[in-house]
């Protein structure tokens, strides 16, 4: 479909709701590859499902639950993000009679094992409560945008953004380091 105007000025194309890509065989794609991204308004629950790859799901409005073999049954309230792991039986969705809005990603690669060993991805703690969905929603949209592009570097750009997203999730769960405050009372108490 051609969205151009008669005066040779292009009109913007609509962004797709979901994009799927087959990972390339180059070393970078074998290390970390985003193979799908989408957004949707969810009315029903998914139950007793297993994926062949990793997934990240950002719930930016609504509430419901997530159940995984390793993590158990967890309450999900927006804004929240959760990870799904390959081969693990899971279910999730909005509360009965309600809905939620989500962004999702599918990904795979050798780097995921290292991210898991470093504590960034943990089957036992798959959900992260967020204070603000906006920066995470923006990352999901950027990844989906890269996957929709036809330029040769889309895979590298999507992988870099995915890595950034996973690190941002890890930082969202970090506790502030204990340290000396800046007020005279805090400094005196530390001494």
WOFENVEN-V229605 format. One record per residue. SS is DSSP state (@ for helix, = for strand, . for the rest). NEAR is the number of other C-alpha atoms within 10 Angstrom. D_FIRST is the distance of its C-alpha to the first C-alpha in Angstrom with 1 decimal. Layout:
# WOFENVEN-V229605
SS,NEAR,D_FIRST + SS,NEAR,D_FIRST
This chain:
# WOFENVEN-V229605
.,4,0.0 + .,7,3.8 + .,11,6.5 + =,12,9.3 + .,9,12.2 + .,7,14.4 + .,6,17.1 + .,7,15.2 + .,9,15.3 + =,11,12.4 + .,10,11.7 + .,8,12.2 + .,10,9.8 + .,7,11.3 + .,11,13.8 + .,12,13.9 + .,13,17.0 + =,17,18.1 + =,19,17.8 + =,15,20.1 + .,14,21.3 + .,11,24.2 + .,18,26.8 + .,12,27.5 + .,9,31.1 + .,9,32.2 + @,10,35.1 + @,16,33.2 + @,21,30.8 + @,14,33.9 + @,15,35.5 + .,22,32.8 + =,27,29.3 + =,31,26.8 + =,24,25.1 + =,20,23.2 + =,28,22.5 + =,20,21.5 + =,21,22.5 + =,13,23.5 + =,13,25.9 + =,16,28.5 + .,15,30.7 + .,15,32.4 + .,15,34.5 + =,13,34.1 + =,13,37.4 + =,11,39.0 + =,12,36.1 + .,15,36.3 + .,14,33.7 + .,12,33.8 + .,15,33.0 + =,19,33.6 + =,20,31.6 + =,22,31.8 + =,20,31.1 + =,24,31.3 + =,31,32.2 + =,21,31.7 + =,16,32.8 + .,20,35.0 + =,20,37.7 + =,19,38.7 + =,15,40.0 + =,22,39.5 + =,18,41.8 + =,23,42.2 + .,12,45.0 + .,15,46.2 + .,15,45.5 + =,13,46.5 + =,14,45.2 + =,15,44.0 + =,15,43.1 + =,22,39.7 + =,19,39.3 + .,20,36.5 + .,21,36.2 + =,23,36.8 + =,23,35.3 + =,20,36.4 + =,21,36.1 + =,24,36.0 + .,22,37.6 + .,13,37.0 + .,12,39.2 + .,18,40.5 + .,16,40.4 + =,21,39.0 + =,18,37.8 + =,20,36.4 + =,23,34.9 + =,24,35.6 + .,17,38.9 + .,11,39.3 + .,7,37.9 + .,13,35.9 + .,18,32.7 + =,20,31.6 + =,17,28.5 + =,23,28.0 + =,23,26.2 + =,22,26.8 + =,23,26.9 + =,22,27.9 + =,21,29.9 + =,22,32.5 + .,18,34.8 + .,14,38.4 + @,16,38.5 + @,19,38.3 + @,14,41.9 + @,11,43.1 + @,16,41.4 + @,12,43.0 + @,11,46.4 + .,11,46.1 + .,11,45.6 + .,18,42.0 + .,23,41.0 + .,17,43.6 + @,17,43.4 + @,11,46.3 + @,14,44.7 + .,21,40.9 + =,24,40.3 + =,18,40.4 + =,18,41.0 + .,19,39.3 + .,10,40.5 + .,12,37.1 + .,17,33.6 + @,12,31.7 + @,11,32.2 + @,21,31.4 + @,19,28.2 + @,11,27.2 + @,18,27.9 + @,25,25.9 + @,19,22.8 + @,17,23.4 + @,26,23.7 + @,27,20.6 + @,19,18.8 + @,21,20.5 + @,25,19.5 + @,18,15.8 + .,12,16.3 + .,9,16.3 + .,9,19.5 + .,8,22.7 + .,11,24.6 + @,17,22.5 + @,26,25.1 + @,17,28.0 + @,17,26.6 + @,24,25.8 + @,24,29.3 + @,15,31.0 + @,18,29.5 + @,23,30.4 + @,18,33.9 + @,13,34.1 + @,18,33.2 + @,17,35.9 + @,15,38.5 + @,16,37.6 + @,20,38.3 + @,16,41.6 + @,12,42.5 + @,13,41.8 + @,13,44.5 + .,9,47.1 + .,7,50.2 + .,7,51.3 + .,6,54.1 + .,6,57.5 + .,9,59.0 + .,12,61.3 + .,12,60.1 + .,8,60.6 + .,9,63.1 + @,9,66.8 + @,10,67.4 + @,12,64.7 + @,12,66.1 + @,10,69.7 + @,10,68.7 + @,10,67.2 + .,7,70.3
